[in-house]
Amino acid sequence: SRGSATENKLSAAFLLRQECIMLLSISTDAINPQTHQFDARYTCDVDNSSPEIRWNSSPTGTQCFALIMDDPDAIAGPFFHWVVFSIPPEIRHLPAGIPPQEVLPNGIRQGLNSTKRLGYFGPCPPPGDTPHRYRLTLYALKKPIESQGQLTGSQLRAEFKDHVLAQAEVIGLYGRLVRSAS
């Protein structure tokens, strides 16, 4: 028997959402795929420079991408480590070591991290804490970001909350040992 028009619409919407989820994946050299450990090179303990990020596709209708790296385990709530937006839909890669500039030559914009500085700030949990999770989330957006200012992570999420076509996430763990007094 044929389903109702509502059932057919819901089924089609579900399949479209499934297609978008399957079409978008993200990877980075900063997170070991076996251990899920965040590479210390990209933390406050070593180089504190941004990692390379790659993704596989641009779902149909994507107008731009946004990338947010946050620490949901921070004591004061999510700590935003990197806020990147207005990434053109044809781009599939952010190289390592992006400088802290508001607008990059290709039009990509960087917002303010939770230290109130532009660009990337690597994982830096308090020494002795249980390892924190660091989420790199890529969003395919069906509408360009209108704001031209320096957005925080919360402001960017509010700007695109109703315009996400698909998202992909990779999570890494990082902890710091308590240094002994010697």
N, C-alpha and C positions, 0 to 999 in steps of 0.2 A: 504494500500500500504506500501511497505517496504521503510524505509528511506535510504538515501545515506550512504555510508561507513563513511563519515565524520560526519554525524548526529549521527550515531550509536556510533562512538568513543566518540563524545562529550557527548552523553547521558550516556555512560558507565563511563566516567571520572566524570561527575556530580554526578552520583549515588555513586561512590567510595568516592568522597569528602564528600557527605552527610553522608555516613556510618562512615567515620572517625570523622566527627564533632559530630555525635550522640554517638560514642563510647567513647569519652573522655570528662570527666567532672572533675572539681576540687572543693574541699571544704576546709575550714579552720575554726578553732575555733576562729580566730581573727576577723571575720566579722559576725555580727549579720545578719542572713538571712532575718529577717523582716524589720529591720531599715537600714541595710547596713552600720551601724556605725562600725568603727574599734575599737576593744577593747583596752582601754588605757594601759592594762598590757603590750602590745607589742610595746609601743611607747617610745619616749625619756622622757616622763613625768613620767613613772613608772619604769618598769623593763628593757625595751629595749632589750628583748630577742626574738629570732625567734619563730613564731607560729608553731603549728602543721599544716601540709598540707597533704591532702589525695586526691587520684585520683582513678578512677574506673577501668581503663583498659590500655592495651598496644595495640594500633592498629597494625594490621599485618604489618610486615616489620620494626617495631621500633627497632633501634639499641641502642638508649639511650634517656633520657629526659633531658631537660634543664628547669630551672625555673628562671624567672626574676620578681622582684618586683620593680615597678617604680612609680614615682609621675609625671604625665604628666602636672600638674598644677604649677610646680615650675617655678619661674620667669626666670631662665636661661635655660629653656628647661627641658627635662626629667631628673629627679634626680633618680639615681639607688640606691635602698635601699638594694637589695639582688641579687646576681648573683650566681646561682648554676648550675652546668653542669656535664656531664658524669655520670648521674644517670642511673644505670643499668635498662634495660627494665622490669625486674621482680619485681622491687621495686614499691610500690603503696603508700608510706607514708614517710614523713619526720617528725620526732618527734619535739616537742617544745624544745627550748633551745640548738640548735646546736652551739657548740663553734666556735670561729673564727679561724678555721684551714684551710689551703689550701687544704689538702687532708684528707678526713675522712677515718676511718678504712675500710669501704666498697668500697672505690675507688671514691666516690663522691667528686667532686672538688668545691671549692668556689672561686669566683673571688672578685674583688675590687668593693666596693660600691662607690658612688660619693664623700664620705669623704676620699677616697683613702685608706680605711682600708679594711681588709679581713672580709668577713662574713656579717652578718645582721646589719643594722642600721634602727631602727624603725621610723615610721612617726614622723615628727617634723616640721610642718609648722610654719611660723612666727605667733606669737600671734596676734590675731585680724583679720587675713586673713579669707576669706571665706573658709569653709572646703575644703581640697584638696582631690582628688581621689587617691587612692592607688590601683594599678593593680597588681594582682598576676597572671602571665601568665605562663602556663605550655606548653611546646612544645614537641611533640613526633617527634623525628628526625630519618630519614632513613639512616643517616651516623654518625659515632662517631665523637666527637670533637677531632681534631688532635692536637691542641695546648695544651701544657703542662704548659704554664705560667699562671700568675695571670691575667686573662682577666677582662676587664671592661664590663659593659653591652653593650656598643656600639660595642666593639670588638667581643663579643660573638654573638650578632645579625648578624654581618657581616659574621662571621664564618659559621653560619648555615642557612643563608637566603634562599638558594636554596634547602634546605634539610628537610623542615618541612612537615611531613605527616598530622599532626593535631595539633590543639592547643585548650586550654580551658582557660578561664579567669574568675576571680571573682574580683569584685571591692568593696572597702570599702571607707568610708568617715571619715576624721578626721580633726578637727579644734581645736585650742587652744584659750582660752579666754585671753584677755588682763588683766594682774594682776594689781589690783589697789594698789597704794602706801598707806600703812596704818601706 
